[in-house]
Amino acid sequence: MRLSTNSLYQKNLQSILNTNSRWQKSGLHLATGKKILSPSDDPMGASQSLIIKQAQAQNEQFQATRESADKLLSRQETILAETNTVIQTIQETLIYAANETLNEENRLDLANKLQALKDQLLSLANSKDTNGNYLFAGKKNDTPPFVVNESGEVSYVGGTTSVNVFIDDSREIALSFTGIEVFMTGANVKQADGTSAESNIFASIDYAIEALKMDLDYDNEETVQQFRDGLSKAHNGIDNSFNNISTLRAQGGSVLSEVDRLLALGKTLDIEFQTQISQLEDVDWYETISEYVMLQANLQAAQYTFMTMQSMSLFQMK
């Protein structure tokens, strides 16, 4: 086998270039802290990392949805709790209003108090969520769901379907109840005659206000009976609404607990994903630093040998 000065030169030069390339790449591993700089570095590891990152991205999307749902459901629970507090005040007022020893001025004061409580309930019914949307308006959440006409009657003009979101692969929830479900759909409370109690909480309050504003004549049994019937109808309707909202609060609380559980699970999954990605992509610092130093030494040795051989030829070798 024949060797020439030129072939030795090319062989040593190529060795220097190869070592330099490996040394520079080792330096990139150190600089980035990553052992996979391109899929060719570890095709299997790169593929596994991509799959895990996709799962991590999906988990992050669900986490964002869960956080938003948590805020909305918490806001809903706060409003419903305030609503039941107002209703309890109305119930107490109705019990007091049934006292037939009250004079006309007393009854008018109670009617005005009930009107103020009705206005307070209307304000709660038209509450907004943390994003500025009307909480109980369903999908028509850009306008107030409840409106009042000139005679004081309250009507629902919001959406009949709620806004739903997926908080997991196969779990869909409503972000809030609609106004119809909360304020205009009653439980199974019955009147004395066996008929269903009023389900519209605002109409129930109107029955009481109307009764309290009557020109009550205790010598006229008919007007007295109308007064009693009005308050009874109002009382049963208010009880109906209170029971309904209490049931909805329990349902909403159950969903809120589920969202909180999935939030905690999502945080745990994110840590696991990060750990798995790190195991696949991150360098072993001891190993990488050792390789970098070794390649640097090899490169320096190759460069020294090359410089020495530049002044030699095969005729000078013995």
C-alpha positions in Angstrom: 0.0 0.0 0.0 1.4 3.3 -1.1 1.2 6.4 1.1 2.0 9.9 -0.1 2.7 13.1 1.8 -0.5 14.5 0.4 -2.6 11.5 1.6 -1.2 11.9 5.1 -2.0 15.6 5.0 -5.6 15.0 3.9 -6.1 12.2 6.4 -4.9 14.3 9.3 -6.9 17.4 8.1 -10.1 15.3 7.9 -9.4 14.0 11.4 -9.1 17.5 12.7 -12.3 18.6 10.9 -14.3 15.6 12.3 -13.0 16.2 15.8 -13.7 19.9 15.6 -17.3 19.2 14.4 -17.9 16.8 17.3 -16.4 19.2 19.8 -18.5 22.1 18.5 -21.7 20.0 18.7 -20.7 18.9 22.2 -20.4 22.6 23.0 -24.0 23.2 21.7 -25.2 20.4 24.0 -23.6 22.2 26.9 -24.9 25.6 25.9 -28.5 24.5 25.4 -28.6 21.8 28.0 -30.2 19.5 25.5 -28.9 16.2 24.1 -31.4 16.2 21.2 -30.6 19.1 19.0 -32.2 17.5 15.9 -34.3 14.4 15.4 -31.2 12.7 13.9 -29.4 12.8 17.3 -32.0 10.3 18.7 -34.9 9.5 16.4 -36.7 7.3 19.0 -36.2 9.8 21.8 -37.3 12.7 19.5 -40.5 10.8 18.6 -41.3 10.0 22.2 -40.6 13.6 23.2 -43.0 14.9 20.5 -45.8 12.6 21.7 -45.4 13.7 25.3 -45.3 17.4 24.3 -48.6 17.0 22.4 -50.2 15.4 25.5 -48.7 18.2 27.6 -50.2 20.9 25.3 -53.6 19.2 25.4 -53.4 19.1 29.2 -52.5 22.8 29.3 -55.6 23.6 27.1 -57.8 21.7 29.5 -56.1 23.4 32.5 -56.9 26.9 31.0 -60.5 25.8 30.5 -60.8 24.4 34.0 -59.4 27.6 35.5 -61.9 29.7 33.6 -64.7 27.3 34.7 -63.6 27.4 38.3 -63.8 31.2 38.3 -67.3 31.2 36.7 -68.7 28.4 38.9 -67.3 30.1 42.0 -68.9 33.4 40.9 -72.2 31.6 40.4 -72.1 30.1 43.8 -71.4 33.5 45.4 -74.4 35.0 43.5 -76.7 32.1 44.4 -75.7 32.3 48.0 -76.5 36.0 48.1 -79.8 35.2 46.3 -80.8 32.7 49.0 -79.9 35.3 51.7 -82.3 37.8 50.1 -85.0 35.2 49.8 -84.7 34.3 53.4 -85.2 38.0 54.2 -88.3 37.9 52.0 -89.6 34.8 53.8 -89.2 36.6 57.2 -91.0 39.7 55.8 -93.9 37.6 54.5 -94.3 35.9 57.9 -94.4 39.3 59.6 -96.8 40.6 56.9 -99.3 37.9 57.7 -100.0 39.6 61.1 -103.5 41.1 60.5 -103.0 43.5 63.4 -100.8 45.7 61.1 -102.3 48.9 59.9 -102.3 50.2 56.4 -99.1 52.2 56.9 -97.3 49.2 58.2 -98.5 47.1 55.2 -97.3 49.8 52.8 -93.9 49.9 54.5 -93.6 46.1 54.0 -94.7 46.4 50.4 -92.0 48.9 49.8 -89.5 46.7 51.6 -90.5 43.8 49.3 -90.1 46.0 46.3 -86.6 46.8 47.3 -85.8 43.2 47.8 -87.3 42.4 44.4 -85.0 45.0 42.9 -82.1 43.5 44.7 -83.0 40.0 43.3 -83.2 41.5 39.8 -79.8 43.0 40.1 -78.4 39.6 41.2 -80.2 37.9 38.3 -78.5 40.3 35.9 -75.1 39.7 37.5 -72.0 39.5 35.3 -69.2 37.0 35.4 -65.5 37.8 35.6 -65.3 38.4 31.9 -68.1 41.0 31.8 -70.7 38.6 30.4 -74.1 38.2 32.0 -73.9 35.1 34.2 -77.4 33.7 33.9 -78.1 34.6 30.2 -77.0 31.3 28.7 -75.6 31.8 25.2 -77.1 35.3 24.9 -74.7 36.6 27.5 -74.0 40.0 25.9 -77.4 41.6 27.0 -79.2 41.5 30.4 -81.3 38.3 30.7 -84.1 39.9 32.8 -86.1 43.0 31.8 -88.9 44.9 33.6 -91.9 46.4 31.8 -93.9 49.4 32.8 -96.2 47.5 35.1 -93.2 46.0 37.0 -93.4 42.5 35.6 -90.1 40.8 35.1 -89.5 38.7 32.0 -86.6 36.5 30.9 -85.1 37.4 27.5 -81.8 35.5 27.8 -80.7 32.2 26.2 -82.4 28.9 26.9 -79.2 26.9 26.6 -76.1 27.2 28.7 -72.5 27.7 27.6 -70.8 24.3 27.8 -67.1 23.4 27.7 -65.1 20.2 27.9 -62.9 20.0 31.0 -61.5 16.6 30.0 -61.5 14.3 27.0 -65.1 13.2 27.5 -66.4 15.5 30.3 -68.6 18.4 29.3 -70.1 20.8 31.8 -72.2 24.0 31.8 -70.4 27.1 33.0 -73.5 28.4 34.7 -77.3 27.9 34.9 -79.7 29.9 32.8 -81.9 32.5 34.4 -84.9 30.3 33.7 -83.4 27.5 35.7 -82.6 29.7 38.6 -85.4 32.3 38.9 -88.3 30.8 36.9 -88.2 27.1 37.5 -89.5 25.8 40.8 -89.2 22.7 42.8 -92.0 20.4 43.8 -93.7 22.7 46.3 -97.5 22.5 46.2 -100.3 24.9 47.1 -102.9 24.1 49.6 -105.3 23.0 46.8 -102.6 20.6 45.4 -101.6 22.8 42.5 -98.0 23.6 41.8 -96.7 26.7 43.5 -95.5 29.7 41.5 -92.1 29.1 40.0 -91.3 32.7 38.9 -89.8 34.3 42.0 -90.5 37.8 40.8 -94.2 37.0 40.3 -94.3 35.5 43.8 -93.0 38.8 45.3 -95.6 40.7 43.2 -98.4 38.7 44.7 -97.3 39.8 48.2 -96.9 43.4 47.2 -100.3 43.4 45.6 -101.9 41.9 48.7 -100.2 44.4 51.0 -101.4 47.3 48.9 -105.0 46.2 49.1 -107.6 48.4 50.7 -108.2 45.8 53.4 -111.5 45.9 55.1 -111.7 43.4 58.0 -115.4 43.6 58.0 -115.4 42.3 54.4 -114.6 38.6 54.5 -113.9 38.5 50.8 -111.2 41.1 50.9 -109.6 39.5 53.9 -109.6 36.1 52.1 -108.0 37.7 49.0 -105.3 39.2 51.3 -104.6 35.9 52.9 -104.6 34.0 49.6 -102.2 36.6 48.1 -99.7 36.2 50.9 -100.1 32.4 50.9 -99.5 32.2 47.2 -96.5 34.5 47.5 -95.1 32.5 50.5 -95.4 29.1 48.7 -93.8 30.6 45.5 -90.9 32.0 47.5 -90.4 28.7 49.3 -90.5 27.0 45.9 -87.7 29.3 44.6 -85.6 28.9 47.7 -85.7 25.1 47.4 -85.0 25.2 43.7 -81.9 27.5 44.2 -80.7 25.3 47.1 -80.9 22.3 44.8 -79.0 24.1 42.0 -76.3 25.2 44.5 -75.7 21.6 45.4 -75.4 20.7 41.7 -73.1 23.5 41.0 -71.0 22.7 44.1 -70.6 19.2 42.9 -69.4 20.3 39.5 -67.1 22.9 41.1 -65.5 20.1 43.2 -65.0 18.0 40.1 -63.3 20.9 38.4 -61.0 21.5 41.4 -60.1 17.8 41.4 -59.2 17.9 37.7 -57.2 21.1 38.2 -55.1 19.3 40.8 -54.7 16.3 38.6 -53.7 18.5 35.6 -50.9 20.1 37.7 -49.6 16.7 38.7 -49.7 15.5 35.0 -47.8 18.6 33.9 -45.0 17.9 36.3 -44.9 14.3 35.1 -44.8 15.4 31.5 -41.9 17.9 32.2 -40.0 15.1 34.0 -40.4 12.7 31.1 -39.4 15.3 28.5 -36.3 16.3 30.7 -35.3 12.6 30.8 -35.5 12.3 27.1 -34.0 15.7 26.1 -31.8 17.1 28.8 -28.1 16.3 28.9 -26.2 14.3 31.6 -24.0 17.2 32.7 -21.2 15.0 34.0 -21.1 12.9 30.9 -21.4 15.9 28.5 -18.7 18.0 30.2 -16.4 15.0 30.2 -17.0 14.4 26.5 -16.4 18.1 25.8 -13.1 18.2 27.6 -12.0 14.9 26.0 -12.8 16.2 22.5 -11.1 19.5 23.1 -7.9 17.6 24.2 -8.2 15.3 21.1 -8.6 18.3 18.8 -5.5 20.1 20.3 -3.5 16.9 19.9 -4.6 16.4 16.3 -3.8 20.1 15.5 -0.3 19.7 17.1 0.3 16.5 15.1 -0.9 18.2 11.9 1.3 21.2 12.4 4.3 18.9 13.0 3.7 16.8 9.9 3.4 19.9 7.7 7.3 20.2 7.8 7.8 16.5 7.1 7.7 14.2 4.1 7.8 10.4 3.6 11.4 10.7 2.6 12.3 12.1 6.0 10.6 9.2 7.9 12.8 6.3 9.1 
